[in-house]
Structure formats: structure tokens, C-alpha cells
Amino acid sequence: MLIVGAGSGTDVSIALSKGAKHVDAVEIDPKLLELGRSYHPDKPYDDPRVTPHVTDGRAFLERTSDKYDLILFALPDSLTLVSGASSLRLESYLFTQQAMEAARDHLKPGGTFSMYNYYRETWLVDRLGSTMQAAFGHKPCVDIVSETGQQAVITAGLTAEAQRCESEWAGAKADTPPPASDDLPFLYLKDRTIPQIYIITLGLILVVSLLAVRAVAGPYRRMRPYADLFLLGVAFLLLETKSVTGFALLFGTTWVVNAIVFGGVLVAVLAAVEVTRRFRVPSLPVMYGVLLAGLVLAWLVPNSWLLSLPLPLRAVTAVVVAFLPIFAANVVFAKRFADSADATVSFGANLLGAMVGGCLEYLALVIGYQGLLIVAGLVYLGAFALLPRTSGAAGGAGGAGGAGVAKVG
């Protein structure tokens, strides 16, 4: 069997006591596994029938070729956000319809998939039930263990004939939200909306940003010639968010993956700076064309196709798709910044745009992460429309001035 969210080992211990021949125990937090090894009275992780895996549960499902009699999601509720990825939680991609379809594909004939947790809300139990129904093609068994906290066990056999429910689930209600998807993996958000507390907080962040940039860069009217740099900052933060969340889906939500993504962004920025500084690169209109082509490519390549690729090929393809527009965007910024007459004011405009872009990341709660690509594309078109004609015709090297701050572009 496979246990996702193995934690300190209690579910593993129970599985062994019930006669499991082999258990793949997946836990994203190495400290929990360490505590289980040291202090669990049954010492489940010392049993030769157990193979522990420190990794993301969804990533494990996408990588393994093994089949199981039972797959169990055991309290995988991290209450932790993915660093730099707005509202994405560590376990968000584990509760989508595509994740449950992946679990289904790893079941042996007659196999069973089950999950349990304290779901707190009745609509959340129904949402997961409908998600499992969509993935398996039939109603699951939904057992409410306790009304307090909505403790529930949701179980589905590979086929309807392979399961027996004490009482059949009544099915989704009229107000039950649709299943979460890899594009909208926000299980705990009932409606497609940005919560009011988010809007208030983001508003306060923008007010502080406006005051801080005004104090350093001077009056906003001086930034008007650099409106395109402002928009470049907005769009780049949207691109970065899409890259982080995309890699979290493709390779897992571990800190190693996050470090690789942010490292990749910095490498793409540095490469753009050095290429612009050392070589004669195409004019800004041409680079905008490359940038928009990269965004179209990222839109056209579906995550489902990337997930079907072998891991090495998936990594190479994902890097090209994700970092081509980031590289082009930073070449555009470096060239444009080199033409600016006032480095402080132009940089202030770009930085203010980055703050606005960071707030706009939360549009993903409404339009999904793919939708951020459309928003970024429209913003880049706006930046191109506001490009000064003298800059638009420039085709030479960006110069050292652009290299110094291209990280924000």
C-alpha cells in the first residue's frame, strides 16, 4: 500500500498490524519522519516492509510506476503556504481531480483509494466526494465519523463493484463547489473570489509601497516617461508566480524545488544581463516579439502533457517553457533601462510595478494560474505600446546601467 502523509508513522504501524506486505510511506517533512524513527513505540520505520520517501505526495504519484492495493491520503493538511506562490499550499495539488485520477491509475484491479481528515465544513466533504466521483466515475463511500470538525473518511474502489458502503453518499448539493483542478488548486476556497481580508491587506501593502517609492524617487509625475517600466515590473511578478506554481506541480512543493526555481529565475536574469551587456542583441520590438511568443508557448503546452514525460525530459522542457519568457523579459528591461535618463526614477517606477504585480498574483484565485499568463501578456503589450520611439528603435547593447538592476525587470 501507499500512504501519503505518513507523518510519525501511526498509519504505517496500523497497516503493518493488519498484514500489509509492503508500505511506501511518503512524507514531505523529514523532521516528522525523524521523530517517528526515534520515538514511535512501534518503530514502524525500522520494519523491512516499509520504504520511507521524503517527497511531495503528488510528485511521488507522478514519478512512480508501482501499483497498489490501497492508497491512503492520511491527514495531509500542512497549513503551510508555498514560499513565493501566493495562496498555494504544500498539499494543494494533492486534492485536485487530476491528482485523484493519478491515484486511480496506480491502483491494482480491485484496489481502493481512501482519504481522511477533519474537514471542518460540510461543503468541503461534499466537494471532495464529488472530486472523487469525477475521477473514478462513480460515487464514493463517505463516512462522517464525527459531526464535530466534520471528521470524515472518503473511499472509492477502482470500480463501483469493488466497493461496499454502509450508507451511500447522497451526492453533491446545489451549492457544492466544483472539483479543484491543477489550474485552480484552491480546495478551501468555496467561491472564485479574493477574500476581503486579502483585499484589505493588499491595499495596505500598496499604500506603503506608494509612500516609500515617493519618498525615494520623487514625485510620481516624474515617472510618467517610464510607464512602460512600471508595466514591466507588474508583468514580471506574474511570470515569476506562474513559474513557481508550475514547477511545484511538475516536481513537487519541497524546498529543494523552490530553491531550484528561484535559482533558475536568477540565472535567467543574469544571463539576460550578460548577453545584453556583451553582445548586440535585437531591437526592443523584436525582443517583445520573442517575449510574447514565449508566453504563447507557455500557454499552449499543457501541464498534463508535461506530467506524462519522463522526468529528465520533463525537466528540460519545463525549463525552456518557463524561462524563455523570463529571459526575454529581462533583456527587454535591461535594454530599456539603459536608455533611461534618470536611473533612480525609472527604477522606482519598475519597483512600484513589481509591488502591484505581486498583489495581482491573487487574481489566480479567480482566473487560475493559466489566466495569469493572459494578464501578463496584456500588460506586456501595454508596456510595448508605451515604449518611447527612440527606445523602440534601439538595437545596441544595453550597457552596464541596465545590468545593475535587471533583477527587478
Disulfide bonds with the S-S distance in Angstrom:
Cys141-Cys165 1.84
